Structure formats: C-alpha cells, structure tokens
Amino acid sequence: MNYFDILAALGEGAAHPGGFESTMQLLQDHAIPRDAHILEVGCGTGRTACCMAQMGYSMTAVDLNPVMINKAIKRAELQNVAVDFKIADATSLLFDAGQFDVVFVESVTLFVEIPAALQEYYRVLAGGGRLYDREMVQKKSHPELLHIMKGLYGNLCIPSILEWRPLMEEAGFENLEIWNRFEDKTPLALKDQHFHPDPLQMIDMDILYNCAAMDFLERNQAFFDQFGDYLSYSVFIGEKRG
C-alpha cells in the first residue's frame, strides 16, 4: 500500500500544500472565465473539481487511482454537480490536443516524470489556455531530504522555485507567473480541519486498523516535523501561445 492508496482509503479531499483554503485563495486571486472548460489532473476524491463545478465551470477531472475516482463520482452525486471523472495518467492523458482552456493541478507533477507531465498539460491546452500547477518546492538543501522523500513517496527530486521555470519553458509555456501566500504559520492540515472540514470525506474504516498504513502516516508526519523548514510550495502559472 503506497502513499496514494492510503490517501484514497482515508478519503482525503485536499492533500496538497496549502490545503483547501489555499485552493480557494488561488481561485479568488486568479479569476478564471466562467465559460472555461477545465481539466483537473490528479483530482483525488474530487473535492476541488466538485467545488469548481458548483461555481459554474465545465469540469473534467482525472486520477490514476480507481478508489479515488469512485469516491469522486460519489461526491459529485451527493453534491448534485456534473463532473466528467476518468482514470488517466498525468504523463499520458486521454484527450485530444487543444481540448481545454485551463489545466489545474495540485501536488501531482512532483510525483511523476515532470517533463512528460508538463508536455501533456501543454498538449491538451487550447491556444491561450493556462496551466495552474501547485507543487512543493525545496527552499534549502539537506543531505538526507531527497533520500527520505524517495523512500516515502518515490520522488527523485524536488525542484526549487528557480528550477521550475526552465522546466515549464522547455514544455512550451510562456508568460510565467508564480503565486504563493504564506500569511499564517499555522499547520495547514490543522487549518483545513478547523476552518474547511470536508463533510463528504469517505473513510474506509479498515485503514484505521492497518498497521502498515498507520506506520506510514507516522513516518510521514515525522518527515514534515524534521524537514518542514526546508520545504515550501508555490503555484506555477503558464500560458500556451495562442
């Protein structure tokens, strides 16, 4: 059982840096036209996609984990919103070129082959379309950081903010912007639980008695306790030439 299987079993709806609050802040700061056709890559249990559908957007959302997709479909039914959920890999999307006005990504690209994913995001965007990609970044180096991350999540690297820019440019993106907010030092997961609880979180109760899963969560927390000051996050925004 890997990291994503555990998140799926827990029904996590906003397991990304900044949490659900930061997603809402981004949407407030960057007004996306209401007639935009949006693709969310790595939608998880569908919390963001369903929220954006409630806001009036035409939403398509993909994830590689079938349990996540099943819970996302159930969430959409409970919220009475229309989202086209599909199983797909970020590095090999199922869609024709130029199909979407916006590609929305939250803590996904880091876990796959970054250049391949960025090329796919670019391919499926229409001319003038925009990518919004929220990812963790490395603020400063530590000799053990990447080794421990690879053991936990399979990551091979965490680019710095400066290293993300050439990666996006090589994929073809222009007019690059970086968005972030660090107004509060409160642990973001705790803030989400207090201010933005997920009323439709669907927990598979067996996971709470899975020793391997609980051990992973403890090691995951220990990792952030030790290395939290070495990490941050940003949203990388790029545009496809029209």
Order of alpha helices (4+ residues) and beta strands (2+ residues): alpha-alpha-beta-alpha-beta-alpha-beta-beta-alpha-beta-alpha-alpha-beta-alpha-alpha-beta
